[in-house]
Amino acid sequence: MVNPFTAQAKISRIQQDVLQPLYTMYSGQENIEHAWLLVETGRAIASHQSYIEEVCGSRLVAVIFKIVKLLGGADQLTAEDFDRFTAYVTDGGIKAMIKMLLAAEKEKTFVDELQHLPVNVRQNAPHMLDKSKSLHKDFITGFFKENYGSLNNTPQKLRDNLSKSNDFIERLSLLAVENLKKASATG
């Protein structure tokens, strides 16, 4: 069960670990390829996978989200978005995502992993990826402004990583749509 008294600290730690490879400057980061930074991100997510799954399966978290929405918060995230994301995580999507991020051939692995997920998760994937791209861009832009004062003050390498990550998410969304079209044509 998610402990509401320690959740904020735990989530902050996860956020820091997951954002570190792509979105913070550290020694040598300037010369590391985006694909490898995705591997490092995948490793960070994997190290917190069980807690992420626990949070997404928590009734307490679902109730808190509904209260936040009722009070006018989480403007960009609808109840349907929340349900899509938590279903994705709890139905094996996070495991598939980690496998894809760790793979050398990420796009091929993504398509292969989609085949092993429940039908509802495959149908959910394009919508979830589209929404995650928007939320990712907004969140990381805010993270940069918080840490560097403005987007223009953010190191170019980090801005490039954001652009490449957005392109990558967009490509995955297109692959998910293609996958659905192929499945409906054969089934």
Salt bridges, closest charged atoms under 4 A:
ASP17 OD1 - ARG13 NH2 2.91
ASP17 OD2 - HIS48 NE2 2.72
GLU40 OE2 - ARG43 NH1 2.98
GLU80 OE2 - ARG84 NH2 3.17
ASP81 OD1 - ARG84 NH1 3.77
ASP81 OD2 - LYS131 NZ 3.29
GLU107 OE1 - ARG171 NE 3.22
ASP112 OD2 - LYS108 NZ 2.87
GLU113 OE2 - LYS99 NZ 3.15
GLU170 OE1 - LYS133 NZ 2.75
